[in-house]
Amino acid sequence: MTSIPKNPLESGMMAALKEVNNFSKRHEEIRSHKGIFKSDEETEKKFDSLLNNLMELRNALQDSKAIKGKASRVIDEEMREKIASALSFFESPSKIKRREEKMRVLQGTLFWEKLFGFQTLLENLQDERLKRGRRVERIDNSGSGKQGG
């Protein structure tokens, strides 16, 4: 069972990872233009949804920078910079209005390389947070009089 995120940055990262995972599962069909989605219109909607989600994460990341205390508990400054850097690539595609241009982006390799790289970054961050949570749990157990090994 996963815990409910306590701040916008954490919930934004979880939502972005889910959206990226769902979209990236279909990359072969999209790139080969076999029409995994019912139409280009549906592909466009999924693309727009993905990019909107990523831009929301970017905004949450920027907002969290202003509130350093809570944000630093979620991610450290180095990881924040890595995420911000990865998200900067998606700003340009998020501004594309014409469907044909969006489809061209989806046919290219660079978009998918950046998307998979971002996916890996978020997965690593999630793993790191889980490990950190386990360490905290162990400390709590040792504080209750039990000796850990």
N, C-alpha and C positions, 0 to 999 in steps of 0.2 A: 504494500500500500504506500503510495507516495503522499507526502505532506503537501498541504496547500501553501503556495508561496505567500510570504508575508509582505512583499514589497513589489512595486511595478517592474523593477529590473529583473528580479528573479522570475516573476510570472511571464515577462516578455521573453526571457531566454527560453523558458519551457515552451511557450507558444511558438516561437521561431523554430526551435528544434523539431517540433511536431510538424509544422508546415513544411519545413525543408525535407524532412524524412518522407512525407507523403508525396511531395512533388518529385523528389529525386528518384523514387521508385519507378517512375514512368519515363525516365530520361531516354532510354533506347527507343521507345515507341515515338516519343515526341521528336527526337532528333531525326529519326528516319521518316517522320511525318506519315506514320501509318494510321493516324487518327485514333489514338487510344481514347481521346476524348471525342464526344459526339461530333464536334465541329471545331473549326478554328476559333469560333466564338467562345466555346467552353474552355478551350486551351488558353485563350486570352484572359478569361475570367480567373482561371487558376493561377496564371502568371501574375496578374494584377494583385490577387489576394496574397500570394507569396511575397511580392515586393512591398506591398503595404505593410504586411506583418514585419518585414525586416526593417522598414523605415520607422515603425512604431518602436521596435527594439532600439534603434539608433537614438530616437528621442528619449526613451527611458534611460539609456546609457548617459546621454548628455545631462538629463535632469538629475541623475544619481550622482554625477560628478559634483554638483552643487551641494549635495547633502552627503558629504564625505563619510560621516560616521556609519550610517546604515549601509551604504554601498560597499564600503571596505569589508564588511562582514560577508557580503555575497561574493565579491571578486576582488582581487588585488589590482593595483594600478597597472602592472604589466599585462595582465589578462584583459583589463579594460581597453588598453591601447591596442592589443591584438584584435579584439572584437571590433573596435572602432575602425581600424585599418581594413579589416575584411569587409565590413559593411559599406565602406566608402565606395567600393566597386559597384555596388548595387544602386547607388544614387542615380547614376546616369540612366540605366535601363528603367528605373521607376518613373522617369519623366517621359518616356516614349508614349505617344498617343496613338499612332497608327498601327493597326493590327499587323500589317505586312512587315513593318520594322520589328515588331515584337517576335514574330515568327522567325525572322532572320537571326535575331539574337539567340533564340532557342535552337536553331540549327547549328550554331557555332560551337566550337570547343571551349573557348575561354569562359563563357558563362557557366558551363557545367563544371569546369575545373575549379572556378571560384566558389561555386555552390557546394561542391563536395568538400573543398577545403574548409569552408565555413561550417559545414555539417560536422566534420571531424573536430574542429576547434570547440564547438558547443558540446559534443559528446565527451571530449577530454575534460572540459570544465565540469560537466555533470559528474563524471567519474571522480574527479578530484574532490568535489563537494561531498560526495557519498563517503569517500575515504575519511575526509575530515570529520564527518558526522559520526563515523564508527570510532574514531579516536576519542572524540568527546564522550561517547557512550562508555568506553573503557575507563576513562578517567572517573566518570561518575560511579562506576561499579567499584573501583578501588577506594573511592572516598567513603563507601558505605561499609567498610571494614573487610571487604573481600580482597584477597590478593590475586592479582592477574598474573598471567604467565607470559 
